[in-house]
Amino acid sequence: MSKIPKNLTDKDMLRDWVEEETMEDKFLQAEKAADARRRAQAGVEPPAELARAGFTPKLMEDLGKALTEMKLQLAVQGITQFTYQVKKDGASILITPKYRK
């Protein structure tokens, strides 16, 4: 058995010491990782693609062109403050401008 060196600083005494990982440490790490995954999944909003389900790029382009054309027609009439109102009428969907006063 070797002698214990005297007059060492705390840093010198703990220089070669390595803490062993216990089962408790492993469980805590796994719990933290699971909690982080749970928080990340809770904060994720559903993808925007769900809102456009069934819309092909061609259909989106046609809809955009029609809305732009309607906006230009309203601008020619002097109406610039409006929103769109969407109504479902049986198998048809109507998009009409709703004027702001």
Secondary structure as UniProt FT lines:
FT   HELIX           10..13
FT   TURN            14..16
FT   HELIX           23..43
FT   HELIX           48..50
FT   TURN            51..54
FT   HELIX           57..76
FT   TURN            77..78
FT   STRAND          82..89
FT   TURN            90..91
FT   STRAND          92..99
//
